[in-house]
Amino acid sequence: MSYPSVERFKDITDRNVLALQEAKQAGVKVVGQYCIYSPLEIALAAGAVPVSLCGTKNDSIPPAESILPRSLCPLIKSSFGFALEDSCPYLAASDIVIADTTCDGKKKMFELLAERKSMFMLQLPQIQNEPALAYWKGQYERLVRELELRFDVVIGVKELRSAIRKANRFRRALKSVLDLAKRKPSPLSGMELMEIAHRASFVPDWDKATELLEDIAREVDASGESPFTASAPRILLTGVPVGLGSHKVVKLLEDCGASVVCLDNCSCYKKVRLMIDENADPLDALASRYLDTPCSVMSPNPNRYVVLENLASEFRADAVVDLTWQGCQTYDVESWSVKRFVREKLHLPFLQIVTDYSPADTEQLKVRVEAFLEMLR
Amino acid sequence: MPVAGIDVGSVAAKAVILDELTNNVLAHALVPTGWNPRQAGEDALDRACAQAGVDRPALTRVTGTGYGRIALPFADKTVTEITCHALGAVHLFPGTGVVLDIGGQDSKAIAVDADGSVQDFVMNDKCAAGTGRFLQVLSGILGMDVQALDEAAGRGRPADISSMCAVFAETEIVGLLAQGVSPEDVAAGVFRSLARRMVSLSRRIACRGEYTFTGGLATLPAFVRCLSSELGTTVNVANDPQNTGALGAALIAARLC
C-alpha cells in the first residue's frame, strides 16, 4: 500500500540530518534526548530543537561490548556504541544530551557517556505519588536553569506554554495517524506505524512534522483501503521500545499474517497517550504528565495495566505480545504480571518474546510466532 | 484414503500415515535428519509408505511440521510443532492437559484443551541446557549411547549438577568424574537437572489435567521416572513418543478433507 502523503513524509524525513545541520548553522541549539521521561517542551521553550538519539541498530553493539558487559540490554549497548563510534549524527549535533536515571544499566552507561558528551541527568523517581511528583518537578526546574544558563535564554511561563501547545499539536497529529489502526482492518501495517513514529522523532522542524502527519491522517483515513483482510489477527504489542533496526519482531508478526495495530511502547503510543494541560502551571503540568509514563522501572507500575486494558479495547486486539529485550530486567520480571493480567482480566492470549537486535534467532522466533497465531485461529 | 504427517526435527525425521476416515495409524517411520532436512523428510515418508503398502501419489494430503517444515516442498500445508504435538498428544491420551516435549534443540510445555487446541505454551530454545543436546554432550563425555546412559542413570544416585549452561556443565561433569564420582551418579545427576528445568518451564503455564510427555527422551524409562518424580505425578508416554508431532500433522491432514 502506498500513500503519497506517507511517501512525502519518508522523503522529507530522509533529509532529517541535513535539515538539522542547516538549523544548527543558522544558530539553533540542539538537545539530544534518549528517553520519554525527558520533556520535549523545556528544550523547545529554550528555542532549541529536541531530537531523539540513535539506539535501535545492531551494528553499533559489537563496539559497545568492548566496554559494556555483553549481558546488558541491546538498547543500552546500541546507544553507547553509536557514541563510541561517533556514528549518530543526532548525537554529534547535540549541544547537550538530556538523560534520565531510568534503569540501572542506563544510568551506569550514562556515566561513561558523560566522559564523551555534555550531559544533563534527570534523577527519575521510581514511584508515581505526590512526593515523587514534587521531586520530579524540582528536576525540571534544574533543567530549566541549566538550559537558561547554557543557551543564555529566559524560559518563562510564556515560553513554556507556547512549547506545550506546539508539542501537543505534534502529539495530536501523530496520535491521529496511530489511531487509524483502530479501524478493522487497519489501513496501516504495524511496520508503517512503527516507521512513522520512529522518523517523526528525528524531525527538527516540529511544525513541518505536524503538518506532514496531519496530511497522512487525512489521506489514509479517506482511502478506506487496507493491506490486511478482516480476519488477520490484531496484535497489541507491548513492552520495550522498537524502532527502525530493532523492528524484527514487528516484521515477523506481520510476515506470519498478523496485523500489529498498536505499539504500546515509549517509541510509539506512549508518546501520544496523554496531552499536556495547556492552562495549568506549565512545570506542574509537564512533571505530572511525564511522570505518569508507565515504564517498568516504576514500582509499582499500575498505569501499565490501565493502559493495556484501554488499548486492547480501543484497538480491538485479539492478542497481546510482550516484547522484552534480553537483559532488560524490569520488563522481563514484569512480563509475568502482565501475562496474568492479560489472560485473567482481559481474557486474551498472551505471548512474551525475549530477544535482542540480532537476526540470529529469527527461525526460532518464527516457530513461536506461528504457533501463537495458529492458537488464535 | 491415506494422509501423511511429517515432522522433520533437528535429530530425526518422522512420518505417520493415517487413514483419514478412521484416524487409524497405518504406518510410521523414523530416520536420522542428518544435514539434509528435505531428504530426511522424503526418506521418512517413503519408508512409511512402503510399510503401509501405499503409493505416495495415493496420499490425499501431506502436512509438514518441525524445524525442517519449510524444506518440504511436497507438503500441502505446514503447521508448527507446537500445534501438532498438542493434537497428537490429546489424540493418544484424551485426558491430557499439559504436553511436555523435549526435542533435540528445544523443549516446550504446552497447555491444551480437550479438543487438542493450544491454550498457552512456553519454549526454551535459547539455551542447550534443558534440551536433548544436553544429553548428547553427556553421551560424548561418558562414551555411552543414549540408551546406555539411561540404564546407567537408572542405577545411579544423582550427583549435584549446578551449571545452567550445557557448555559449562561439560566442565562440571569432567570435574566430577575427576573427583571419582561414578558415571552412573553423573548420568543420574544430569537427568535430574534436565527434569527440573522442564518442570520449572512447565510451571510458567497454567497446569491442569494429565501430563503427556513426547519426544525422543520419552523413550528412556529412567528419564521418564525421573521426570515424573520431579513433577510429583505420573506422565503419559506413548509407545512411539517421537512420532507425536508427525501424528498431529497427519491428524491435521485428515481434518482438511
Boltz contact constraints between the chains, C-beta under 6 A:
constraints:
  - contact:
      token1: [A, 364]
      token2: [B, 125]
      max_distance: 6.0
  - contact:
      token1: [A, 367]
      token2: [B, 80]
      max_distance: 6.0
  - contact:
      token1: [A, 370]
      token2: [B, 80]
      max_distance: 6.0
  - contact:
      token1: [A, 371]
      token2: [B, 80]
      max_distance: 6.0
  - contact:
      token1: [A, 371]
      token2: [B, 82]
      max_distance: 6.0
  - contact:
      token1: [A, 371]
      token2: [B, 83]
      max_distance: 6.0
  - contact:
      token1: [A, 374]
      token2: [B, 83]
      max_distance: 6.0
  - contact:
      token1: [A, 375]
      token2: [B, 118]
      max_distance: 6.0
